[in-house]
């Protein structure tokens, strides 16, 4: 399945190659204040390949808070956060926001809550390296 998604205005878009096609997609609602306020519900397929396209890089800002180990790619034009990345040992890992999906039926999403309060930074990075998308490519902008 080739999952397509984007911010509201289409400045940041992505394609996630999720093969074989899933019968359901995990959708984790992080309870941190940023994700709660922005409606961030994240998924990743570690065996997948993610291509992120940016039309206008000057309309994208990166926001990091807390441990500053994740960069939230925020569209300045529409305010949507479709992708989060984390650089771990020179490699970029990512999760995508299921609320930014363009071609996935909501019935495929298996929602659950996620809390990472109290997680040590080394444990956090190890979890991301195991569970996030490890094949990430940016096209069309310096993000």
VOBABA-502904 format. One record per residue (C-alpha): residue number from 1; residue in three letters; x, y, z. Coordinates in steps of 0.2 Angstrom, whole numbers. Each point is the difference from the previous one (the first is absolute). Layout:
<pts>
+-----+------+-------+-------+-------+
| seq | type |     x |     y |     z |
+-----+------+-------+-------+-------+
| NUM |  ALA |     X |     Y |     Z |
...
+-----+------+-------+-------+-------+
</pts>
This chain:
<pts>
+-----+------+-------+-------+-------+
| seq | type |     x |     y |     z |
+-----+------+-------+-------+-------+
|   1 |  UNK |     0 |     0 |     0 |
|   2 |  UNK |     6 |    17 |    -4 |
|   3 |  UNK |    -6 |    12 |    13 |
|   4 |  UNK |    -1 |    18 |    -5 |
|   5 |  UNK |    -2 |    15 |    12 |
|   6 |  UNK |     3 |    18 |     1 |
|   7 |  UNK |    -3 |    16 |    10 |
|   8 |  UNK |   -16 |     9 |    -4 |
|   9 |  UNK |     7 |    12 |   -13 |
|  10 |  UNK |    11 |   -14 |    -8 |
|  11 |  UNK |    17 |     9 |     3 |
|  12 |  UNK |     6 |   -16 |     9 |
|  13 |  UNK |    -5 |   -16 |    -7 |
|  14 |  UNK |     6 |   -18 |     3 |
|  15 |  UNK |    -1 |   -18 |    -7 |
|  16 |  UNK |     2 |   -15 |    11 |
|  17 |  UNK |     3 |   -16 |    -8 |
|  18 |  UNK |    -8 |   -13 |    11 |
|  19 |  UNK |     2 |   -17 |    -7 |
|  20 |  UNK |    -8 |   -12 |     1 |
|  21 |  UNK |   -16 |    10 |     2 |
|  22 |  UNK |    -6 |     0 |    18 |
|  23 |  UNK |   -17 |    -5 |     6 |
|  24 |  UNK |     1 |    13 |    14 |
|  25 |  UNK |    12 |    15 |     4 |
|  26 |  UNK |     5 |     4 |    18 |
|  27 |  UNK |    -4 |    18 |     4 |
|  28 |  UNK |     8 |     6 |    16 |
|  29 |  UNK |    -6 |    16 |     8 |
|  30 |  UNK |    14 |     7 |    10 |
|  31 |  UNK |    -5 |     9 |    16 |
|  32 |  UNK |    13 |    13 |     0 |
|  33 |  UNK |    -6 |    18 |     0 |
|  34 |  UNK |     6 |     3 |   -18 |
|  35 |  UNK |    -8 |   -15 |    -8 |
|  36 |  UNK |   -16 |     2 |    10 |
|  37 |  UNK |    -1 |    19 |    -6 |
|  38 |  UNK |     4 |    -5 |   -18 |
|  39 |  UNK |   -10 |   -16 |    -1 |
|  40 |  UNK |    15 |   -10 |    -3 |
|  41 |  UNK |    -4 |   -19 |    -2 |
|  42 |  UNK |    15 |    -9 |    -7 |
|  43 |  UNK |     4 |   -16 |    -9 |
|  44 |  UNK |    16 |    -8 |    -7 |
|  45 |  UNK |     4 |   -16 |   -10 |
|  46 |  UNK |    19 |    -3 |     4 |
|  47 |  UNK |     1 |   -11 |   -16 |
|  48 |  UNK |    -8 |    14 |   -11 |
|  49 |  UNK |     8 |    14 |   -10 |
|  50 |  UNK |    -6 |    18 |     2 |
|  51 |  UNK |     2 |    14 |   -13 |
|  52 |  UNK |    -4 |    17 |     6 |
|  53 |  UNK |    -2 |    14 |   -13 |
|  54 |  UNK |     1 |    18 |     4 |
|  55 |  UNK |    -6 |    13 |   -12 |
|  56 |  UNK |     6 |    15 |     9 |
|  57 |  UNK |    13 |    -3 |    13 |
|  58 |  UNK |    -1 |    18 |     7 |
|  59 |  UNK |   -18 |    -4 |     5 |
|  60 |  UNK |     6 |   -14 |    11 |
|  61 |  UNK |     6 |     2 |    18 |
|  62 |  UNK |     7 |   -13 |    11 |
|  63 |  UNK |    -5 |     0 |    18 |
|  64 |  UNK |     9 |   -10 |    14 |
|  65 |  UNK |    -4 |     0 |    18 |
|  66 |  UNK |     4 |   -10 |    16 |
|  67 |  UNK |    15 |   -11 |    -4 |
|  68 |  UNK |     2 |     8 |   -17 |
|  69 |  UNK |     2 |   -17 |    -8 |
|  70 |  UNK |   -15 |     1 |   -12 |
|  71 |  UNK |    -3 |    14 |   -13 |
|  72 |  UNK |   -19 |     3 |    -4 |
|  73 |  UNK |    -1 |     6 |   -18 |
|  74 |  UNK |   -13 |    14 |     1 |
|  75 |  UNK |    -8 |     8 |   -15 |
|  76 |  UNK |     0 |    19 |     3 |
|  77 |  UNK |   -13 |     3 |   -13 |
|  78 |  UNK |   -14 |   -12 |     7 |
|  79 |  UNK |     7 |    -5 |    17 |
|  80 |  UNK |    -1 |   -19 |    -2 |
|  81 |  UNK |    14 |   -12 |     6 |
|  82 |  UNK |     0 |   -15 |   -12 |
|  83 |  UNK |    18 |    -7 |     4 |
|  84 |  UNK |    11 |    -1 |    15 |
|  85 |  UNK |    19 |    -5 |    -2 |
|  86 |  UNK |    14 |    -5 |    12 |
|  87 |  UNK |    18 |    -2 |    -5 |
|  88 |  UNK |     8 |   -15 |     9 |
|  89 |  UNK |    18 |    -4 |    -3 |
|  90 |  UNK |     0 |     9 |   -17 |
|  91 |  UNK |   -16 |    -7 |    -6 |
|  92 |  UNK |   -17 |     8 |    -2 |
|  93 |  UNK |   -15 |    -9 |     7 |
|  94 |  UNK |   -18 |     6 |    -2 |
|  95 |  UNK |   -18 |    -2 |     5 |
|  96 |  UNK |   -15 |     7 |    -9 |
|  97 |  UNK |   -16 |     7 |     6 |
|  98 |  UNK |   -15 |   -11 |    -5 |
|  99 |  UNK |   -11 |    16 |     1 |
| 100 |  UNK |    10 |     6 |   -16 |
| 101 |  UNK |    -4 |   -16 |   -10 |
| 102 |  UNK |    -9 |     3 |   -16 |
| 103 |  UNK |    -4 |   -17 |    -6 |
| 104 |  UNK |    -3 |   -12 |    15 |
| 105 |  UNK |   -17 |    -4 |     6 |
| 106 |  UNK |    -2 |     5 |    19 |
| 107 |  UNK |    -7 |   -18 |     3 |
| 108 |  UNK |    18 |    -6 |    -3 |
| 109 |  UNK |     7 |    10 |    15 |
| 110 |  UNK |     2 |    -9 |    17 |
| 111 |  UNK |     1 |    14 |    12 |
| 112 |  UNK |     9 |    -1 |    17 |
| 113 |  UNK |     8 |    12 |    12 |
| 114 |  UNK |    18 |     3 |     3 |
| 115 |  UNK |    10 |     8 |    14 |
| 116 |  UNK |    19 |     2 |     0 |
| 117 |  UNK |     1 |    10 |    16 |
| 118 |  UNK |    15 |    -5 |    10 |
| 119 |  UNK |     8 |    -9 |   -14 |
| 120 |  UNK |    19 |     2 |     0 |
| 121 |  UNK |     8 |     8 |   -15 |
| 122 |  UNK |    10 |   -16 |    -4 |
| 123 |  UNK |   -15 |   -11 |     1 |
| 124 |  UNK |   -10 |    12 |   -10 |
| 125 |  UNK |    12 |     0 |   -14 |
| 126 |  UNK |     2 |   -19 |     0 |
| 127 |  UNK |   -19 |    -1 |    -1 |
| 128 |  UNK |    -1 |    11 |   -15 |
| 129 |  UNK |    14 |    -9 |    -9 |
| 130 |  UNK |   -10 |   -16 |     3 |
| 131 |  UNK |   -17 |     6 |    -4 |
| 132 |  UNK |     1 |    15 |   -11 |
| 133 |  UNK |     2 |     0 |   -19 |
| 134 |  UNK |    18 |    -1 |    -4 |
| 135 |  UNK |     0 |     3 |   -19 |
| 136 |  UNK |    -4 |    18 |    -1 |
| 137 |  UNK |     3 |    12 |   -15 |
| 138 |  UNK |    -3 |    18 |    -2 |
| 139 |  UNK |    -3 |     7 |   -17 |
| 140 |  UNK |    -2 |    18 |    -6 |
| 141 |  UNK |     5 |    10 |    15 |
| 142 |  UNK |    13 |     2 |    13 |
| 143 |  UNK |    -9 |    -6 |    15 |
+-----+------+-------+-------+-------+
</pts>
